[in-house]
């Protein structure tokens, strides 16, 4: 790591039980029950948590991408994220993602250019680039 980096925030969690457990943040603001996908109950799963994190971060990145063009991101911008857990006989388990973005008031071309630029800026997009198949579409 470079000495020039400034750490802005560190998210810390303590997780027990894996996909059938509990995860809590060190500050107490996150406290979730984890359940296997498709199981009965009220818990969530890692794919849902990842989708929520990526989509929230992506909205922030789109705001920055819009600002670079002298625009303001619509207040009702939406990212519908799908993170899929996939199993393939040759590759084993892996993730893939689809982000469908709605930017009311922006035409299709402008919206897609904001999405494309945000994909270059978003830390989640950077972390997954080249590691998972991700399709990002302005709808």
Buried (B, 14 or more C-beta within 10 A) or exposed (E): EEEEEEEEEEEEEEEEEEEBEEBBEEEEEEEBEBBEEEEEEEBBBBBBBBBBBBBEBBBBBBBBBBEEEEBEBBEEBEBEBEBEEEEEEEEEEEBBBBBBBBBEEBEEEBBBBBBEBBBEBBEBBEEBEEEBEBEBEBE
